[in-house]
Amino acid sequence: MDLGLNGKIALVAAASKGLGRAVAEELAAEGASLVLCARGNDELQATCAAIEKAHGVPVLGIAANVAEPADVARVVQAALARFGRVDVLVTNAGGPPAGTFDALSPEIWQAATHLLLTSVVELTRAVLPGMKAQGWGRILNITSISVKQPVANLMLSNSLRAAVTGMARTLATEVAPFGITVNNILPGYTRTERVVSLAEAAAAREGISAADATARWEAEIPMRRLGEPREFAALAAFLCSERASYITGTSVPVDGGWIRSLL
Ligand code: NAD
């Protein structure tokens, strides 16, 4: 299938590693030019160079913290200065701290709100006028399985990603007449650096091995294994593509069957 992504300009946030990077790789493999951001410049530039070399597409890396609206504006300005437009926006950020309600101070809530919700609002605000003017756009938010089935001890993720989902569903209706789709993609347990370090932290806390901590997650997953970033990125690329032109307002999991609900 030709996804129709060749020559499109895609901005992927928080993409120096993990899920964001995997999505960037898949879009590059389809011929899209990229703008990537992450906080640490060295790792970001190394990722950009590797993708450029592997796929022969231009990749611009701008060091930025997506929780800071001024940084977000700077990234989008740099994208427009280099490529003239942004066709595809993939929002993403680092995960918020774990914890139950009692463990989370007002400051932690506020920081997580900036990281998970404000980042999506500001990235969207910055790219939407151009997408509307050209009558074509794709916005894809990386959220989590926690929006369909809350995960114990992840109060911040469960709450704030639900807010992103509400915003996206509302925006999808508002911008559909402009040829812009807005969707969410929900990773389940996927083998990224973050998940490996979560397993190591759980192991250290409980005096078990990291393999045992991972095995406990795998036992909850019908596929009995973690997902691979590439498996996640395949759906992401499709949802960003020309071929997904009639899919909007949805939240689609890539979770090996972890979510047990019917819809
Ligand atoms: P990761 O730690 O492997 O990668 C995160 C990327 O985001 C890195 O490139 C990092 O530099 C960048 N980043 C972090 N904070 C940033 C910020 N404030 N501004 C700009 N860039 C920033 O994580 P991942 O596993 O790829 O997860 C990505 C998102 O998906 C997270 O929000 C995570 O909570 C969520 N998620 C992941 C899983 C999973 O199993 N991997 C499951 C559900 C949800």
Residues whose N, C-alpha, C, O or C-beta is under 5 A from the ligand:
A	BS01	NAD	A14 A15 S16 K17 G18 L19 G20 C37 A38 R39 A64 N65 V66 A67 A93 G94 G95 P96 T143 S144 I145 P187 G188 Y189 T190 T192 E193 R194 V195
